[in-house]
Structures are given as C-alpha cells and as structure tokens.
Amino acid sequence: MGKQVARPETEAEQRVVFVDVDGTYLTHEGVAPDSARRAVAAARAAGHLVLLCTGRSPSELVAVDDGSFDGVVAGAGAYAALADGTVLRHETIEPSVLGRLLDLLDRLGAAYLLETNGGLYGTPDAPATFERLLRGDEPEVDLGPGLTELMSRVRTGVGMRRDDVNKVMLLDSPVPLDDVRAVVGDTMTVLRSSTARLGPRSAEIQTRGVHKGVAVEAVLAHLGVPRSASVGFGDGLNDVEMLRYVGVGVAMGGAHPDAVAAADRTTGRPEEDGLATAFEQLGLTRPCA
C-alpha cells in the first residue's frame, strides 16, 4: 500500500516522530548536537511524541535513551516499546537460524557482535575490530565516551548461542557480503552497516521481514494514529522501509541514496543542525491541538 497523503504542515495536529540515532540524532562521531536535543525537547513540549528508531538494540542506547524520548524502535525493528515500559513487539532470531549463521561466520573466522536487549556478545576480536574500523585512517581520532563505553561492555567468547538476539553485526567480513547472502538470504536480510565508518564489508543481519517499517506500523496502530500524522528521519539502508511508511520521510544530509529515494524531503547533516531545521520546517516545535 502506498503512502497516505501527508497533512499540510500548517495544521497543528499531534504528530508521532521517529528519529534514527547514528547519522541522524547523533553525528557519526556519536555526539548529539545541542540543536537536536533542543528540537526534540521542544517537539515533546508542544505535545508531539518523539521516539528513537534505530538499528541499535536497547543495550546500546544507555547514553542516548536518557528519558528524552517517548519510546523506542530498536534492533532495526525487532523491538518496540513506549517510555512507560509497554512492549509492542519483540521478534528475535530463531535459534536454529542463528546457529546456521554463526556456523558460517565462525568457519570464515569473522568478527561479529550479537545484539540483545540485555547486552552485547562478541567474538574475542570484535571490540578491537570495531574500534579499528571506526578509527580508519585516523588512529588518534576521539571516539567519544559513548562508543568507548559501549565497546567496554561487550562480553566476548561466551554465551554466543542464544535465543534473545535481535540482530547480528558482522564486522569487516572476510568474504563479500553477497557470499553471505547466498547462504542465509532465504531466511535473513544482510544489509551493509548503517554506520558508514564500519566500511563496505560490515553488515547488519536479521530475520527476513523484520525492519523499522513494521515496528513503526505497530507503534502507530497501538497509539491509534494514522500514517499521515507520522514523520520519520533517517540516513541509512535500514531506514528505507521506515521512510517509505511514514507520512513524511526526511533523509539526512549524507544519507545513502536509497534512503534519499525513499524519503519525501531532505535536510542537512546532524552537525549542520539538519534535524532542528526540519523539525522547525515541519511545524514540530509548534503546539499541537
């Protein structure tokens, strides 16, 4: 089904706003610009609802989900909950499917992370590989306290066969991603990582049919809000379905071309106050009826 017609921006109706994290609310260095924080606070004060909508799982949002939002879509759509604790969906990877994927990755000698609501689990080399990829050609770059603290909490080499995994993060695959898709593509989706600094051989892998769009649909259905009253912001491949589904989809500056094509409009990068500018243009900082 195609999009419903977006309502005029001059109407002071309540909106439900879905905001991606990396490259949207945060810069790719992991920093939330003051303008983005103020825009979210102003929209909520005006009576709109603002939810995080991220590829990260809840365990990776400790420094981001600080009470400033009305809920979260996490794990790229695997999980959705409201700020009051109401869980609207949670679809984890079926253990036998996960087992086949990990058998493949282990044979390849790949570094990877398992993302769960309760924590991050990784191969022994996963934290160092993650840090190496983020630093790239800038070994002295400051990764910021958020990313550094996140990697310090990864549990390595234990508890890798689980039933609570939302998503697998493959880091610097030793084979082309198409080779991985050829093995697991009938049951799982393999998308290039939405974090550009992780490079073209890093990927997000999860159950086929799970994506941000289905989680956004679940949130709106629970709230009784039509698609036309929803707004989404994103920049990566895992934002495409969300940007297509919401009433107004906004692609950030530097977004993947597929995200731009799925969106209705564009704005600047986070560090260019892109989120705040679009909030203002869409009337999200004005009081709603």
C-alpha positions in Angstrom: 0.0 0.0 0.0 1.3 3.5 -0.9 1.6 6.4 1.4 -1.4 8.3 2.6 -1.3 11.9 1.6 0.6 13.9 4.2 -1.4 16.5 6.0 -0.5 20.2 5.5 2.4 21.4 7.6 0.3 24.3 8.9 -2.1 22.0 10.8 -1.2 21.9 14.5 -2.1 18.3 14.8 -0.3 15.9 17.1 2.5 14.0 15.2 4.4 10.9 16.1 8.0 11.4 15.1 10.6 8.6 14.6 14.2 9.6 14.8 17.1 7.4 13.8 20.2 7.6 16.0 23.6 7.3 14.2 23.9 9.9 11.5 20.5 11.5 12.4 20.2 12.3 16.1 23.9 11.7 16.6 26.7 12.6 14.4 28.8 9.7 13.1 31.2 10.6 15.9 28.5 9.7 18.4 27.6 13.3 19.5 24.1 14.7 19.8 24.2 18.4 18.7 22.6 20.8 21.2 20.3 21.8 18.4 19.0 18.2 18.0 18.4 17.9 21.8 16.5 21.2 21.9 14.4 20.3 18.9 13.3 17.0 20.4 12.5 18.7 23.8 10.6 21.5 22.0 8.5 19.0 20.0 7.6 17.0 23.1 6.8 20.2 25.0 4.5 21.1 22.1 2.6 17.9 22.6 4.1 15.7 19.8 5.5 12.2 20.5 9.2 11.6 19.6 10.6 8.0 19.6 14.1 6.8 18.8 14.1 4.5 15.7 17.4 2.8 15.5 19.4 -0.2 14.4 20.9 -0.3 17.9 19.4 -2.6 20.5 18.3 -1.2 23.9 21.6 -2.3 25.5 23.4 0.0 23.1 21.2 3.1 24.0 22.2 3.7 27.6 23.8 7.0 26.8 21.2 8.1 24.3 17.8 7.0 25.6 18.0 9.2 28.8 14.4 9.9 29.3 14.3 12.4 26.5 12.0 10.3 24.2 8.5 8.8 24.3 9.6 5.3 23.3 12.0 3.4 21.1 12.0 1.2 18.0 15.3 -0.7 18.4 17.2 -3.6 16.7 16.2 -2.2 13.3 12.5 -3.1 14.0 13.0 -6.2 16.1 11.8 -4.4 19.3 9.4 -1.5 20.0 8.4 -0.2 23.4 6.9 3.0 24.9 8.6 5.0 27.6 6.1 3.6 30.2 7.5 0.1 29.6 4.8 -1.1 27.3 6.4 -3.6 24.9 4.7 -3.6 21.5 6.8 -6.1 19.7 9.9 -8.2 20.1 11.0 -10.6 17.4 14.3 -12.3 18.0 16.3 -14.6 15.6 15.1 -18.2 15.8 17.9 -20.2 17.5 18.4 -22.7 14.7 18.6 -20.0 12.1 21.1 -18.1 14.2 23.1 -21.3 14.7 23.5 -21.8 10.9 24.6 -18.2 10.5 27.1 -18.4 13.3 28.5 -21.7 12.0 29.2 -19.9 8.7 30.7 -16.8 10.3 32.9 -19.0 12.6 34.1 -21.0 9.6 35.1 -17.8 7.9 36.9 -16.5 11.0 34.7 -13.4 11.0 34.4 -10.9 13.8 30.8 -10.2 14.9 28.6 -8.9 17.6 25.3 -10.3 18.8 22.9 -7.5 19.8 20.4 -8.3 22.6 18.2 -6.2 24.9 20.3 -7.2 27.8 23.8 -6.8 26.4 26.3 -7.2 23.6 28.1 -10.5 23.0 31.0 -10.8 20.6 33.8 -12.8 19.2 37.2 -12.2 21.0 38.4 -9.9 18.3 35.1 -8.0 17.9 35.8 -5.0 20.1 39.3 -4.4 18.6 37.9 -4.8 15.0 35.0 -2.4 15.7 37.5 0.2 17.1 39.9 -0.3 14.2 37.1 0.3 11.6 35.8 3.4 13.4 39.2 4.9 13.5 40.1 4.1 9.9 42.9 6.3 8.7 42.7 8.4 11.8 44.2 6.3 14.6 44.2 9.3 17.0 40.6 10.2 16.5 38.5 10.6 19.6 35.7 8.0 19.5 33.9 9.8 22.4 32.8 8.3 25.7 29.6 6.8 24.3 31.3 4.4 21.8 34.3 3.7 24.1 32.0 2.8 27.0 29.8 0.7 24.7 32.7 -1.5 23.5 34.0 -1.9 27.0 30.8 -3.7 27.9 30.9 -6.3 25.2 31.1 -9.9 26.6 33.5 -11.8 24.4 33.7 -15.5 23.7 30.8 -16.6 26.0 27.1 -17.2 25.6 27.1 -17.0 21.8 24.3 -19.5 21.1 21.3 -17.7 22.4 17.5 -17.2 21.9 17.4 -13.4 22.6 19.3 -12.0 19.7 17.7 -9.1 17.8 20.4 -8.6 15.2 24.0 -9.7 14.3 26.6 -7.1 13.4 29.2 -8.6 11.0 32.4 -6.6 11.2 34.8 -6.4 8.1 33.6 -9.7 6.6 36.5 -11.7 5.1 34.2 -12.5 2.1 31.9 -10.3 0.0 28.5 -9.7 1.6 26.9 -11.3 -1.4 28.6 -14.6 -0.4 26.9 -14.4 3.0 23.6 -13.5 1.4 23.9 -16.6 -0.8 24.0 -18.8 2.2 21.4 -17.2 4.5 19.4 -15.0 2.2 16.3 -17.2 2.2 15.7 -16.6 6.0 17.7 -13.5 6.8 18.4 -10.0 5.5 22.0 -8.9 5.1 22.3 -5.1 4.8 25.5 -3.1 4.6 26.1 -1.4 8.0 24.2 1.9 8.5 27.4 3.1 10.2 29.4 4.3 7.2 32.8 4.2 9.1 32.5 0.5 9.6 33.1 0.1 5.8 31.5 -1.8 2.9 32.2 -5.3 4.3 30.3 -4.7 7.6 26.7 -5.7 7.8 23.6 -5.9 9.9 21.9 -9.3 9.7 18.5 -10.2 11.0 15.3 -12.2 10.3 13.9 -11.5 6.9 10.8 -9.3 7.1 11.9 -7.6 10.3 12.6 -3.9 9.6 11.8 -0.5 11.1 8.7 -0.1 8.9 6.8 -3.0 10.6 7.8 -1.7 14.0 6.6 1.9 13.2 3.3 0.4 12.0 2.9 -1.5 15.3 3.5 1.7 17.3 1.1 3.8 15.3 -1.6 1.0 15.5 -1.2 0.9 19.3 -1.5 4.6 19.6 -4.4 4.8 17.1 -2.5 7.4 15.0 -2.8 7.4 11.2 0.3 7.1 9.0 -0.4 10.6 7.7 0.4 12.0 11.2 3.8 10.3 11.4 7.2 11.7 10.5 10.5 9.8 10.1 14.1 10.8 10.0 17.0 8.6 8.8 20.1 8.2 6.7 20.9 4.5 6.2 19.8 1.4 4.4 17.9 0.2 7.5 15.8 3.4 7.4 14.4 2.8 3.9 11.2 1.0 4.9 10.5 3.4 7.7 11.0 6.4 5.4 8.6 4.9 2.9 5.9 4.1 5.5 5.6 7.3 7.5 3.5 10.2 6.3 6.6 12.4 5.8 10.0 10.8 5.5 13.1 13.0 5.8 16.6 11.9 4.7 19.5 13.5 6.5 22.4 15.1 4.7 24.9 12.4 3.6 22.2 9.8 3.6 22.5 6.6 1.5 21.0 7.1 -2.0 18.3 4.5 -1.3 17.3 6.4 1.8 17.1 9.7 -0.1 14.9 7.9 -2.8 12.6 6.6 -0.1 12.1 10.0 1.6 9.8 12.9 0.7 12.3 15.6 1.5 15.9 16.1 2.7 17.7 18.2 5.3 21.2 18.8 6.5 23.6 16.6 8.4 23.2 16.5 12.2 26.3 18.7 12.7 24.7 21.2 10.3 21.6 21.4 12.6 19.7 19.3 10.0 17.3 17.7 12.5 16.4 21.0 14.2 15.9 22.7 10.8 13.5 20.0 9.6 11.6 20.0 12.9 11.0 23.7 12.5 10.0 23.5 8.9 7.5 20.7 9.6 5.9 22.6 12.4 7.0 20.1 15.1 8.0 22.8 17.5 4.6 24.5 17.4 2.0 23.4 20.0 -0.4 20.8 18.6 -4.2 20.8 19.1 
